[in-house]
Amino acid sequence: MKKIIIGIMGPGEGATAIDLDHAYQLGQLIAESGWILLTGGRNCGVMESANQGAKSAQGLTLGILPNGNLQGMSEAVDIAIVTNLGQARNVINVLSSDVVIACGMGAGTVSEIALAIKHNKSVILLNQNPESQSFLKSLAPEKFFIVNSPETAIQTVKECLSKSLG
């Protein structure tokens, strides 16, 4: 039986303290739900915090790395996929995730959200920016969900999964 993979996408170096806290909590909650966490695998920002959160709850982490080696990988990544694709790995991140959670905002995150919408994936946005919320929601109102807490994000993931697997 296929394992559920939840992707957390978010900024690396540009992540805010709130983004990092939310990502850590999301990683914990994903692990506690028995799902696999997928991130960009790097040792910075939302990726690092989410992986650390998942590991704190004994979760399984999958990192899709941009380089052709393990340089810059989070120590909390269990399974590393080395791509040598740079930002093009965003397609792998999105297509490999059953549901995508965007935690924070940056150019790379926007590209992952756009790819998820294009591939009809459910996207959950945990971000405090009303401008990005409004614009992104307008692109796919039926598959795009805006939440204000990690707990609500996980509840929304469960609802999305029950609709898609149901």
Disulfide bonds with the S-S distance in Angstrom:
none
